[in-house]
Amino acid sequence: MAETPAEGLIHYIAPKGEYIPFLDDTDYIAKGLEWKLFTARSVKRELLYKSGSFQAKVKLAGYEQYGNGLDTVVVEFENGKLSCINPSYLKEMQSSSFGKELLSGPVSETSADSNDTDQVMEAPITENSDQPSEEEPKKAKTKTKKTTAKPKLDLPGEKVHFTATVKEFTAKMNHFTGEEDEVILLENVKVTTEPELTIGDAWCGYSKTLKKAELEEGDAIEFDGKVVDKKYNKEIRYKVNNPSKLVKKEE
């Protein structure tokens, strides 16, 4: 059977000898959760394999295991061919921004395994080669932002008490479920238990508990929770997990 143009761009890495198939569905789910390819609430039977300007659907066929305890996933394409891939890299492929990064950004060490992939990613650079003056200022601005980045905070490891203001109700794409999760953006976030700490902007999931509080933008609140280093975007670096005992502060 002749290869389609898309198949011709795939760099297949065949398993070395016999690979380990999944024992049963329980084993399949356990390994998928271990590799963080899906969640227990949303078990995926098909995943995306992306390279350059195309993507294909694959199924998990099994894995190879080495003496260092690391696994290499074996995936099966729709044409029946098998290929090995690092589970972390396969996880990255499930992100909606993965293909855009390949087409518009520099080639990463992980994604530059084959000449075919490199050729696909060179095309956009050729098209924009007549606009070097616009690209250079952008790079300069990016470097400036990195040099002025805020230092990382020394976050408390335990649950603490916070005060904050509700800034905005929005959503964040969950790449594991393929759906958007409702979230709340917070500002003026402060840890009021000793030692006190000013967080600034943060975000948290809009849970059923928070919905019962009937919050509105601009509400001043206080609550218990745990702050972790998990970005919402470049500007909002910290997330509050499991907010509880929420109280609206009287104006």
Beta strands, then each sheet from edge to edge (+ up, - down):
strand 1: 20-21
strand 2: 47-51
strand 3: 54-65
strand 4: 71-77
strand 5: 82-85
strand 6: 160-174
strand 7: 179-191
strand 8: 197-205
strand 9: 220-229
strand 10: 238-248
sheet 1: 1+ 3- 2+
sheet 2: 1+ 3- 4+ 5-
sheet 3: 6+ 7- 8+ 10+ 9- 6+
end
